[in-house]
Amino acid sequence: MISFDLTEEQRMVRDTVGAFAREEIAPAARPADESGEIPAALIAKAWQLGLVRGPLPERLGGDGDTRSALTGAIIAEELAAGDLAIATHILAPRLFAFPILEMGTDAQRDTYLRRFTGPDFIPAGAALMEPRFDFDAVDLQTRARADGSGFILDGRKCMVALASASEAFLVYAAGNGDSRVQAFIVPRGVSGLTVRDREKNMGLKALETFEVEFSECRLGPEAKLGGEAGIDHGRILSQSRVALAAMAVGMSRAAFDYARAYAKERRAFGAPIATRQAVAFMLADMAIEVDASRLLAWEAAWRLDRGEDAARESYLARNYVASAALKIADNAVQTLGGHGYIREHPVEMYLRNARGFATLEGLATV
């Protein structure tokens, strides 16, 4: 039987991360969206929460906490309720560290994970999405062909967070003549790697994303994640979809909370507009969608924590929540009327950010 009774530790994580998001992230969201930059001091404070270090082994300097997809979904929701772009930046190193933790060889863990246990934020990320209209996360055009004992990587990626500052990337590619997706650790500065100019996106404007090209990029045998065994790409993809669904829930919750508070304060014809049936019904629908979306994300996370195949549940959660987030953000704009369209209020930012969930893949993980 599915149970979502949170443990005492999970409630403490929710409360701690939620308070940080309200007090530190939310006030910085609008300035970061306008300037396209996230304050380094804010990222440094977030790093001290140990959101990356926590599940890493004690022998490598981590805290040795048990990794849980449900706990990861809670963290993702709370951070995104503060701001989606800042949350994605904060959690980006997980995209590199956590697959290595779960599926890497002992040598790969020893080589790369220790750097994420220090006091300073370490930019890192993963490259999954490709700049083509028919992109499919399980049918990649980026290829890694065997060459002697190593590999040669060719292809293009987009929406690679923090690419200009990352020390290394985790790049997903299909084998030459083999559709099975594998992951490769690509260090910064390797020959054949080119990071293009920063992308200009409709939403997530504070998050630095880049297109990255690989041309005859030669890698040693140690670059293949998991060695001969490789990776379980389906599980990694499910973990990413749960994270994105949870982040959409957080952003949707923020949009609903703001619209509800506005509707209670805004008066028309002598009464708060929240008392008008059309507005009240719209707010009720938004509340239902937020809770339904969270349950879908949590069910997929619960299955991941049990070691089950959560491909179906994570896919349904991501697709449903992507649609719900856009609807909720649009309803928040409608609730504010003309005020919803101006940058004095954050709901137009929520709407721009929500638009991306229909296409985003691989930008977060639990």
C-alpha positions in Angstrom: 0.0 0.0 0.0 1.3 3.4 -0.9 2.0 5.6 2.1 3.2 9.1 2.1 3.6 9.6 5.9 6.8 11.6 6.1 9.5 10.6 8.5 10.7 13.1 11.2 13.8 13.6 9.1 11.8 14.4 6.0 9.6 16.9 7.8 12.7 18.6 9.2 14.2 18.8 5.6 10.9 20.2 4.3 10.8 22.8 7.0 14.4 23.8 6.7 14.5 24.0 2.9 11.1 25.7 2.8 12.2 28.4 5.3 15.4 29.0 3.2 13.3 29.3 0.0 10.9 31.8 1.6 13.5 33.9 3.3 16.4 33.8 0.9 15.3 32.6 -2.6 11.9 34.2 -3.0 13.1 37.8 -2.4 16.0 37.3 -4.9 13.7 35.8 -7.6 12.6 39.0 -9.4 16.0 40.7 -9.4 17.7 37.5 -10.7 15.1 37.2 -13.5 15.6 40.9 -14.5 19.4 40.8 -14.4 19.9 37.2 -15.6 22.3 36.6 -12.7 22.0 34.7 -9.4 23.9 36.2 -6.4 26.9 34.0 -5.6 26.3 34.7 -1.9 22.9 33.1 -2.2 24.3 30.0 -3.9 26.9 29.7 -1.2 24.3 29.8 1.5 22.3 27.1 -0.3 25.4 24.9 -0.6 25.7 24.9 3.2 22.4 23.1 3.4 24.2 20.0 2.2 21.7 19.1 -0.5 24.4 17.6 -2.6 26.8 16.5 0.1 24.2 14.8 2.2 23.9 11.4 0.4 27.6 11.1 -0.4 29.6 8.5 1.5 31.3 9.5 4.7 34.6 8.1 3.6 34.6 10.7 0.8 33.7 13.5 3.1 29.9 13.3 2.7 27.3 13.0 5.4 26.4 9.4 4.5 22.6 10.0 4.5 20.3 7.5 2.8 19.4 8.8 -0.6 15.6 9.0 -1.1 13.7 10.0 -4.2 10.8 11.2 -2.0 13.1 13.4 0.1 14.6 14.7 -3.2 11.1 15.5 -4.5 10.3 17.4 -1.3 13.6 19.4 -1.6 12.9 20.2 -5.3 9.3 21.4 -4.5 10.4 23.6 -1.6 13.2 25.2 -3.5 11.1 25.8 -6.7 8.4 27.4 -4.6 11.0 30.1 -3.9 12.1 30.3 -7.6 12.4 27.8 -10.3 15.6 29.2 -12.0 17.5 29.5 -8.7 16.3 26.1 -7.6 17.6 24.5 -10.8 21.0 26.2 -10.4 21.3 25.0 -6.8 20.5 21.4 -7.6 22.5 21.2 -10.9 25.5 19.5 -9.3 23.3 16.6 -8.4 22.9 15.8 -12.1 26.6 15.0 -12.2 27.2 13.6 -8.7 24.2 11.4 -8.1 24.4 9.1 -11.2 28.1 8.6 -10.3 27.1 7.8 -6.7 24.5 5.2 -7.8 26.0 3.7 -10.9 29.6 4.8 -11.1 32.6 2.5 -10.5 34.6 2.8 -7.3 37.3 4.6 -9.1 34.9 7.1 -10.6 33.3 7.8 -7.1 36.8 8.3 -5.6 37.9 10.6 -8.4 34.8 12.9 -8.7 32.6 12.8 -5.6 35.1 14.1 -3.0 35.1 17.5 -4.7 31.4 18.0 -3.9 31.9 17.6 -0.1 33.9 20.8 0.4 32.7 24.2 1.6 32.3 25.8 -1.8 29.7 25.4 -4.5 31.1 23.3 -7.4 29.4 24.0 -10.8 28.7 20.7 -12.6 25.8 19.3 -14.6 24.6 17.0 -17.3 23.9 17.2 -21.0 20.9 15.3 -22.2 18.7 17.6 -24.4 19.5 18.0 -28.1 18.6 21.0 -30.3 16.2 19.3 -32.6 12.4 19.3 -32.9 12.1 15.5 -32.7 14.3 15.2 -29.6 13.7 11.9 -27.7 15.5 11.2 -24.5 15.8 7.5 -25.3 16.8 8.0 -29.0 19.8 10.3 -29.0 21.7 11.6 -32.0 24.8 12.3 -30.0 27.0 9.3 -30.5 29.9 7.7 -28.7 31.8 5.2 -30.8 34.5 2.9 -29.5 38.0 3.8 -30.6 40.7 1.4 -29.3 40.2 1.3 -25.6 38.5 4.6 -25.4 35.6 6.5 -27.1 35.0 9.3 -29.5 32.1 11.6 -28.8 30.2 13.6 -31.5 27.0 15.6 -31.2 25.3 18.7 -29.9 23.5 19.3 -26.7 21.3 22.3 -25.5 20.0 23.5 -22.2 23.1 22.5 -20.4 23.0 24.3 -17.1 26.2 26.0 -15.8 28.2 24.7 -18.7 30.5 27.7 -18.9 31.7 27.2 -15.4 31.5 23.4 -14.9 34.6 21.4 -14.2 33.0 18.4 -15.9 29.8 17.3 -17.6 27.9 14.0 -17.6 27.0 13.6 -21.3 24.4 11.1 -22.5 25.0 9.5 -25.8 24.0 6.4 -27.9 26.5 3.9 -29.0 27.6 3.8 -32.6 25.1 1.3 -34.1 23.6 0.7 -30.7 20.6 2.7 -29.5 21.3 2.0 -25.8 22.1 5.2 -24.0 25.2 5.5 -22.0 26.8 8.3 -19.9 30.3 9.7 -20.3 32.2 11.9 -17.9 33.7 14.7 -20.0 36.2 17.0 -18.2 36.4 20.6 -19.0 39.0 21.5 -21.6 39.1 18.2 -23.4 39.9 18.5 -27.1 36.7 18.7 -29.3 34.5 20.3 -26.6 33.0 23.7 -27.4 30.6 25.6 -25.1 28.6 28.1 -27.2 27.2 31.4 -26.1 24.6 31.5 -23.3 21.1 30.7 -24.5 18.3 33.3 -24.4 15.2 31.7 -23.1 11.6 32.8 -22.6 11.7 31.6 -19.0 14.3 30.5 -16.4 16.1 33.7 -17.3 18.3 33.7 -14.2 19.6 30.2 -15.1 22.7 30.1 -17.3 22.2 27.4 -19.9 24.3 26.8 -23.0 24.6 24.8 -26.2 27.5 22.4 -26.1 29.2 20.7 -29.1 31.3 17.6 -29.2 33.4 17.1 -32.3 35.8 14.1 -32.4 35.9 14.5 -28.6 38.3 11.7 -27.5 37.8 10.1 -24.1 39.6 7.4 -22.2 38.0 4.1 -21.1 37.5 5.5 -17.6 35.1 8.1 -19.0 32.2 5.7 -19.4 30.0 5.8 -16.4 29.7 2.4 -14.7 32.5 0.9 -16.8 31.6 -2.2 -18.7 28.3 -2.5 -16.8 27.2 0.9 -18.0 24.1 2.7 -16.6 20.4 2.2 -16.2 19.3 5.1 -18.3 15.6 4.5 -17.7 16.1 4.9 -13.9 18.1 8.0 -14.4 15.4 9.4 -16.6 12.7 8.5 -14.1 14.6 10.3 -11.3 14.9 13.4 -13.5 11.2 13.4 -14.4 10.2 13.1 -10.7 12.5 16.1 -9.9 11.0 18.2 -12.7 7.5 17.2 -11.7 8.2 18.2 -8.1 9.7 21.5 -9.1 6.6 22.2 -11.2 4.5 21.5 -8.1 6.6 24.0 -6.1 6.2 26.7 -8.7 2.5 26.0 -9.1 2.1 26.2 -5.3 3.8 29.6 -5.3 1.5 30.9 -8.1 -1.6 29.6 -6.3 -0.5 31.1 -3.0 0.1 34.5 -4.5 -3.2 34.5 -6.4 -5.2 33.5 -3.4 -3.6 36.2 -1.2 -4.2 38.8 -3.9 -7.8 37.7 -4.3 -8.4 38.0 -0.5 -7.0 41.6 -0.4 -8.2 43.0 -3.7 -11.7 44.5 -3.3 -14.2 45.3 -5.9 -17.8 46.5 -5.4 -17.2 46.5 -1.6 -16.0 42.9 -1.2 -12.8 40.9 -1.8 -12.7 39.4 -5.3 -12.2 36.0 -3.7 -15.9 36.0 -2.7 -16.9 36.2 -6.4 -17.9 32.8 -7.6 -15.8 32.8 -10.8 -12.6 33.7 -8.9 -13.4 31.3 -6.0 -14.0 28.3 -8.4 -10.8 29.1 -10.3 -8.8 29.2 -7.0 -10.4 25.9 -6.0 -9.4 24.3 -9.3 -5.8 25.5 -8.8 -5.7 24.0 -5.3 -6.9 20.7 -6.6 -4.3 20.6 -9.4 -1.5 21.4 -7.0 -2.4 18.5 -4.7 -3.1 16.1 -7.5 0.3 16.9 -9.1 2.1 16.4 -5.9 0.5 13.0 -5.4 1.6 11.9 -8.9 5.2 13.0 -8.3 5.3 11.3 -4.9 3.9 8.0 -6.2 6.7 7.9 -8.7 9.3 8.8 -6.1 7.8 6.1 -3.7 8.3 3.5 -6.4 11.9 4.6 -7.0 12.6 4.3 -3.3 11.3 0.7 -3.4 13.7 -0.1 -6.3 10.8 -0.6 -8.7 10.5 0.5 -12.3 8.9 3.9 -12.2 9.1 4.7 -15.9 5.3 4.9 -16.3 4.6 6.8 -13.1 7.4 9.3 -13.6 6.3 9.9 -17.3 2.7 10.4 -16.3 3.7 12.7 -13.4 5.9 14.9 -15.6 3.3 15.2 -18.4 0.4 15.8 -16.2 2.2 18.3 -14.0 3.6 20.2 -17.0 0.1 20.8 -18.2 -1.2 21.6 -14.7 1.6 24.1 -14.0 0.8 26.1 -17.1 -2.9 26.1 -16.3 -2.3 27.2 -12.7 0.2 30.0 -13.7 -2.2 31.2 -16.3 -5.1 31.2 -13.8 -2.9 33.2 -11.4 -2.4 35.8 -14.1 -6.2 35.9 -14.7 -6.9 36.3 -11.0 -4.8 39.4 -10.9 -6.4 40.8 -14.1 -4.3 43.5 -15.7 -1.9 43.4 -12.8 -1.0 39.9 -13.7 0.6 41.0 -16.9 3.0 43.5 -15.4 6.3 42.7 -13.7 5.3 44.3 -10.5 3.9 40.9 -9.6 5.6 37.5 -10.0 2.8 35.7 -11.7 3.9 36.6 -15.3 7.3 35.1 -14.4 5.6 31.9 -13.2 3.7 31.7 -16.5 6.9 32.1 -18.5 8.7 29.5 -16.4 5.8 27.1 -16.6 5.8 27.2 -20.4 9.1 25.3 -20.4 8.0 22.2 -18.5 6.4 20.7 -21.7 9.9 20.4 -23.3 12.4 20.3 -20.5 14.3 17.0 -19.8 17.2 16.2 -17.7 17.6 19.5 -15.8 17.2 18.1 -12.3 17.3 14.8 -10.4 16.2 13.5 -7.1 
